[in-house]
């Protein structure tokens, strides 16, 4: 009898990859997809796993593995798919050799993202089939199905998940790894070389394959009909299926495991059997718009929102018109988003704030520099955008205008997309100060390694990209490394670099405090010496609080011993009482 275990959705996907016989996986960390690769690495004897510098590279690696004849995958979050759009649209024309599946995790509710985009919309535009599971067990099994269909129909597949599925648990039955023979590679430039003449022919071919897949979708077992009463029928997929079953147990349900292409005949047949048809899908009306375009009467976004996550209670209110009389939850004290105690970004932002500088920001922990009390970051758009934004400002308004501005970007983000932006500044005779906040990790997603950390996803030592040398190689003459906590030197350096009429790069090299597991220095505050000036409070460290009389207290359970508060205190009210180890 097979073992049954409780798994997170992301863990189940990793297990599904293992059981499916996947041999190559490439990914860039991004919540809520990150843990797939971290769980998959336990199977490194059978599967090669890596962190790529960005999602475009990850997809291209997976495509290369597929062309060679093995099952391969790439993992990313929804906004990462935008970065991978270039290879995505072309591999759609190319097709596959070994099965190719791209895992894309959407984030309804914006738990950790800058937008709420729906991957199904991108997939439709790129003509990529999409499979979507509704729980951990399905996540594992349908992942294997995705590879089977990929090879059968010569199509890359997107495996869509959401935050709720990725981070919820379910019972999963473990099975053995499939022995999938490598496909033979055969040179075929008409299939694999996407120049215009070949692409025209491939477009015709994939349209045929898409029609075949759409027809097959009508009978695929991953699309299932659960007939109950005929009063209410619901078309749904993914996590919303769970809400439908809880809120509408007597309704008939068409649960779609494949959400692109849609099984038109199956949908038409199901719709004909129910009095009122509802379409329940989170985010965009992807299914709804297609169904209505076929002349089928259905209720969808007229009563359901296009924003955030759904719930069983929402369905009870929208469909059944129930007055649930739910009491409002008690108001808990608000916890503003804030950098960790001892974060090296805090000292950097303190200096920038002191100098009254604006920062074009980027994606990472350091985005929190936008909120009080730091309030330095003025813009954040997407990975690598900080440098390009600063460049655009300088070209629009001139060097004098951006002497009040810097660009801030993390080490992982710089390697992801910032390199090209910096190259553009140098190439186009720009000026401006770029600050690379190097904390030696991909901090926001849980401390994953990257190309400059010296360690691979599989835990092997490797060459660490020399970021200062890389900047100099691109032609940046002014490259300065500074300890983030040496605020006097940092302030002096920023002032000097801001006066230069060319590109400057300041690298604040201080590891993330959460990486250091050694015993931390211990600081205490002396209330009798405290003048209540508030200087130590300005950086907004959560370990610093005020006593009832206005003097300062340091919470030693939170303090990491960075020493920033001691540096800021001019009255010796904060003292180092025990050195770290």
KOLKOLGU-321428 format. One record per residue (C-alpha): x, y, z. Coordinates in steps of 0.2 Angstrom, whole numbers, padded with zeros to 4 digits, always signed. Example, Ala and Ser with C-alpha at 12.3 -4.5 7.8 and 13.67 -1.06 7.14 Angstrom:
! KOLKOLGU-321428
+0062-0022+0039
+0068-0005+0036
//
This chain:
! KOLKOLGU-321428
+0000+0000+0000
+0007+0017-0005
+0011+0030+0008
+0000+0044+0011
+0007+0061+0018
+0001+0078+0021
+0009+0090+0009
+0009+0109+0005
+0003+0112-0013
+0021+0117-0018
+0028+0101-0010
+0016+0091-0020
+0021+0099-0036
+0039+0095-0032
+0034+0077-0029
+0024+0076-0045
+0039+0082-0054
+0049+0068-0047
+0036+0055-0050
+0034+0061-0068
+0052+0058-0072
+0057+0076-0074
+0076+0078-0076
+0079+0097-0077
+0071+0111-0067
+0076+0129-0068
+0068+0143-0058
+0069+0160-0051
+0062+0162-0033
+0046+0172-0031
+0032+0170-0018
+0021+0159-0019
+0031+0148-0031
+0048+0147-0022
+0046+0132-0011
+0043+0121-0027
+0062+0121-0031
+0067+0120-0012
+0057+0104-0010
+0062+0097-0027
+0081+0098-0022
+0078+0083-0011
+0077+0073-0027
+0094+0080-0033
+0100+0062-0037
+0087+0060-0050
+0083+0079-0055
+0095+0093-0059
+0088+0109-0050
+0095+0127-0052
+0092+0145-0048
+0093+0155-0064
+0097+0173-0063
+0079+0177-0070
+0063+0169-0077
+0068+0171-0095
+0084+0161-0093
+0075+0148-0083
+0062+0145-0097
+0076+0144-0110
+0085+0132-0100
+0070+0121-0098
+0067+0123-0117
+0084+0117-0121
+0082+0102-0110
+0066+0098-0118
+0074+0099-0136
+0087+0087-0130
+0074+0075-0126
+0070+0075-0107
+0056+0081-0097
+0059+0098-0090
+0051+0112-0080
+0053+0130-0075
+0045+0138-0060
+0040+0157-0057
+0027+0168-0050
+0015+0177-0061
+0025+0193-0064
+0040+0182-0068
+0030+0175-0083
+0031+0193-0090
+0050+0192-0089
+0049+0175-0098
+0036+0181-0111
+0049+0182-0125
+0054+0163-0125
+0036+0159-0120
+0028+0165-0136
+0041+0157-0147
+0041+0140-0139
+0023+0140-0141
+0026+0139-0160
+0041+0127-0158
+0032+0114-0147
+0042+0101-0137
+0053+0085-0138
+0053+0080-0120
+0038+0086-0111
+0039+0104-0105
+0029+0112-0091
+0030+0129-0084
+0024+0132-0066
+0017+0149-0064
+0010+0154-0047
-0003+0168-0047
-0007+0179-0031
-0025+0183-0029
-0026+0195-0015
-0009+0203-0018
+0000+0194-0003
+0017+0197-0010
+0016+0205-0027
+0014+0222-0036
-0001+0217-0046
-0014+0203-0048
-0012+0198-0066
-0021+0182-0072
-0009+0170-0080
-0023+0162-0090
-0024+0178-0100
-0006+0178-0104
-0008+0159-0109
-0022+0163-0120
-0012+0176-0129
+0003+0165-0131
-0008+0150-0136
-0002+0139-0122
-0013+0126-0114
-0016+0128-0095
-0019+0115-0082
-0025+0120-0064
-0027+0109-0049
-0039+0112-0034
-0029+0103-0020
-0012+0096-0016
-0017+0078-0022
-0022+0085-0039
-0007+0096-0039
+0004+0080-0039
-0006+0070-0051
-0011+0083-0063
+0007+0088-0064
+0011+0071-0072
-0004+0073-0083
+0003+0089-0090
+0019+0080-0096
+0009+0067-0104
-0002+0079-0113
+0013+0090-0117
+0022+0075-0126
+0006+0069-0134
+0001+0085-0142
+0018+0093-0145
+0014+0108-0134
+0022+0116-0119
+0010+0118-0104
+0007+0130-0091
+0003+0123-0074
-0006+0137-0065
-0007+0138-0046
-0012+0152-0033
-0006+0157-0016
-0019+0147-0008
-0015+0131-0016
+0004+0133-0015
+0003+0136+0004
-0012+0125+0010
-0010+0107+0014
-0018+0091+0008
-0017+0072+0009
-0006+0065-0005
-0003+0047-0010
+0016+0044-0014
+0020+0034-0030
+0036+0028-0038
+0046+0038-0050
+0041+0034-0068
+0055+0028-0079
+0053+0039-0094
+0065+0035-0108
+0074+0051-0116
+0067+0056-0133
+0079+0055-0148
+0085+0072-0154
+0083+0074-0172
+0089+0090-0181
+0073+0100-0187
+0077+0118-0191
+0059+0120-0198
+0053+0116-0180
+0066+0123-0169
+0073+0139-0178
+0060+0153-0177
+0064+0164-0191
+0049+0171-0201
+0048+0158-0215
+0048+0143-0202
+0037+0152-0189
+0023+0155-0202
+0023+0136-0205
+0024+0132-0186
+0009+0144-0183
-0002+0134-0195
+0004+0118-0186
+0000+0124-0168
-0017+0130-0173
-0020+0112-0179
-0013+0105-0162
-0024+0117-0152
-0039+0112-0161
-0035+0094-0158
-0032+0098-0139
-0048+0108-0138
-0058+0093-0145
-0049+0081-0133
-0053+0092-0118
-0071+0087-0120
-0067+0069-0115
-0051+0071-0104
-0054+0064-0087
-0046+0080-0079
-0062+0089-0084
-0076+0081-0073
-0095+0084-0071
-0103+0081-0054
-0122+0081-0057
-0133+0084-0042
-0148+0096-0043
-0152+0105-0059
-0157+0121-0051
-0139+0128-0050
-0124+0123-0061
-0107+0130-0058
-0092+0130-0069
-0076+0132-0059
-0058+0127-0057
-0043+0127-0045
-0046+0133-0027
-0063+0141-0030
-0069+0123-0033
-0067+0120-0014
-0077+0135-0010
-0091+0130-0022
-0092+0113-0014
-0093+0120+0003
-0106+0134+0000
-0116+0125-0014
-0116+0107-0009
-0132+0103-0019
-0126+0112-0035
-0120+0102-0050
-0102+0106-0054
-0091+0106-0070
-0074+0106-0063
-0061+0110-0076
-0043+0103-0074
-0039+0111-0090
-0043+0129-0092
-0036+0133-0109
-0042+0127-0121
-0059+0125-0114
-0070+0109-0118
-0084+0118-0128
-0095+0103-0131
-0094+0098-0113
-0098+0115-0107
-0113+0116-0119
-0120+0100-0113
-0118+0104-0095
-0126+0121-0097
-0141+0113-0105
-0144+0102-0090
-0146+0116-0077
-0158+0131-0074
-0145+0144-0069
-0127+0143-0074
-0114+0152-0063
-0095+0153-0067
-0084+0155-0052
-0066+0160-0056
-0054+0171-0046
-0047+0186-0055
-0052+0189-0073
-0067+0182-0082
-0057+0171-0093
-0069+0156-0094
-0084+0167-0093
-0080+0178-0108
-0078+0163-0119
-0093+0154-0113
-0104+0169-0115
-0097+0172-0133
-0104+0155-0137
-0121+0161-0133
-0123+0152-0117
-0132+0161-0103
-0122+0162-0087
-0119+0173-0072
-0102+0178-0068
-0093+0194-0064
-0110+0203-0063
-0111+0197-0045
-0093+0191-0042
-0077+0202-0040
-0062+0203-0051
-0051+0207-0036
-0043+0196-0023
-0047+0179-0016
-0065+0171-0016
-0072+0162-0001
-0087+0151+0003
-0095+0165+0013
-0094+0176-0002
-0103+0163-0013
-0116+0161+0000
-0120+0179+0000
-0118+0182-0019
-0127+0166-0025
-0139+0161-0011
-0142+0179-0005
-0139+0173+0013
-0138+0186+0026
-0124+0178+0036
-0124+0191+0050
-0105+0189+0052
-0098+0199+0066
-0084+0211+0061
-0068+0204+0068
-0060+0214+0082
-0048+0227+0077
-0031+0222+0081
-0017+0234+0082
-0010+0237+0065
+0008+0231+0062
+0015+0242+0048
+0027+0233+0036
+0045+0236+0042
+0062+0230+0040
+0069+0217+0052
+0079+0223+0067
+0097+0224+0062
+0093+0225+0043
+0107+0234+0034
+0095+0242+0022
+0089+0253+0037
+0106+0262+0040
+0107+0265+0021
+0089+0273+0021
+0093+0283+0037
+0108+0291+0028
+0097+0294+0012
+0083+0302+0023
+0096+0313+0032
+0102+0319+0015
+0084+0322+0009
+0087+0311-0006
+0073+0302-0016
+0076+0284-0022
+0069+0275-0037
+0066+0259-0029
+0065+0241-0035
+0058+0224-0030
+0064+0217-0013
+0065+0219+0005
+0071+0237+0002
+0055+0242-0005
+0050+0244+0013
+0060+0260+0012
+0045+0268+0005
+0035+0268+0021
+0037+0278+0037
+0048+0283+0046
+0061+0280+0032
+0050+0287+0018
+0064+0287+0005
+0058+0276-0009
+0047+0286-0021
+0045+0273-0035
+0044+0254-0037
+0038+0245-0053
+0046+0229-0057
+0063+0220-0056
+0077+0231-0062
+0066+0246-0065
+0075+0257-0052
+0090+0260-0063
+0081+0263-0079
+0069+0275-0070
+0083+0285-0064
+0090+0285-0081
+0074+0291-0089
+0073+0305-0076
+0090+0311-0080
+0087+0311-0099
+0071+0320-0096
+0077+0334-0084
+0096+0334-0084
+0110+0329-0072
+0105+0343-0060
+0088+0337-0057
+0093+0319-0051
+0106+0326-0039
+0092+0324-0027
+0089+0306-0033
+0098+0289-0032
+0092+0271-0038
+0092+0257-0025
+0092+0239-0030
+0097+0223-0022
+0111+0211-0027
+0099+0197-0033
+0088+0209-0042
+0103+0218-0050
+0109+0201-0057
+0091+0197-0062
+0087+0213-0073
+0098+0227-0066
+0113+0223-0076
+0105+0228-0093
+0099+0244-0085
+0116+0249-0079
+0123+0244-0096
+0111+0256-0104
+0116+0271-0093
+0134+0268-0097
+0131+0266-0116
+0120+0282-0117
+0131+0294-0108
+0121+0295-0092
+0124+0301-0075
+0117+0296-0058
+0121+0286-0043
+0115+0268-0042
+0116+0260-0025
+0117+0241-0025
+0111+0235-0007
+0121+0219-0007
+0114+0208+0008
+0122+0192+0000
+0105+0183-0003
+0088+0184-0011
+0080+0190+0005
+0062+0194+0002
+0058+0176-0004
+0067+0167+0010
+0086+0168+0008
+0089+0159-0008
+0106+0159-0016
+0110+0168-0032
+0125+0169-0044
+0135+0180-0033
+0133+0170-0017
+0145+0156-0021
+0133+0142-0019
+0120+0133-0030
+0103+0127-0027
+0110+0110-0025
+0121+0116-0011
+0137+0115-0021
+0151+0128-0020
+0153+0138-0036
+0161+0154-0043
+0153+0169-0036
+0150+0183-0048
+0161+0199-0043
+0148+0213-0043
+0160+0227-0042
+0171+0219-0056
+0155+0217-0066
+0151+0235-0065
+0168+0240-0069
+0168+0228-0084
+0153+0238-0091
+0162+0254-0090
+0157+0261-0073
+0173+0271-0068
+0166+0275-0050
+0163+0259-0040
+0164+0261-0022
+0160+0247-0008
+0155+0253+0009
+0149+0244+0025
+0131+0248+0026
+0133+0252+0045
+0147+0264+0043
+0135+0278+0041
+0148+0292+0042
+0158+0285+0028
+0142+0281+0018
+0136+0298+0020
+0153+0305+0014
+0153+0293-0001
+0135+0297-0007
+0139+0316-0006
+0154+0313-0016
+0147+0302-0029
+0131+0313-0031
+0143+0327-0037
+0150+0317-0051
+0144+0320-0069
+0144+0302-0074
+0138+0285-0068
+0142+0280-0050
+0139+0263-0041
+0139+0262-0022
+0138+0244-0016
+0133+0243+0002
+0140+0226+0007
+0132+0219+0023
+0125+0202+0024
+0107+0200+0029
+0106+0199+0048
+0095+0183+0047
+0110+0174+0038
+0121+0176+0054
+0117+0162+0067
+0131+0168+0079
+0127+0176+0096
+0124+0194+0093
+0131+0209+0103
+0120+0215+0117
+0116+0234+0119
+0107+0242+0133
+0099+0259+0135
+0103+0270+0151
+0087+0280+0154
+0096+0292+0166
+0107+0297+0151
+0094+0298+0138
+0089+0316+0133
+0073+0310+0124
+0080+0318+0107
+0073+0303+0097
+0088+0302+0085
+0089+0283+0089
+0071+0281+0084
+0072+0289+0067
+0077+0273+0058
+0062+0264+0064
+0070+0249+0072
+0056+0238+0080
+0068+0233+0094
+0068+0251+0100
+0053+0257+0110
+0049+0272+0122
+0046+0270+0141
+0032+0279+0148
+0043+0294+0153
+0049+0296+0135
+0066+0288+0137
+0072+0273+0126
+0071+0255+0129
+0079+0241+0119
+0070+0224+0118
+0085+0212+0119
+0074+0198+0112
+0073+0207+0096
+0089+0217+0095
+0102+0209+0083
+0116+0220+0089
+0119+0230+0073
+0124+0245+0083
+0115+0258+0073
+0107+0266+0088
+0123+0268+0097
+0131+0277+0082
+0116+0289+0082
+0116+0293+0101
+0127+0308+0105
+0124+0306+0124
+0131+0289+0127
+0114+0283+0133
+0116+0267+0123
+0130+0255+0128
+0137+0239+0121
+0138+0228+0136
+0143+0211+0128
+0152+0208+0111
+0145+0196+0099
+0154+0179+0094
//
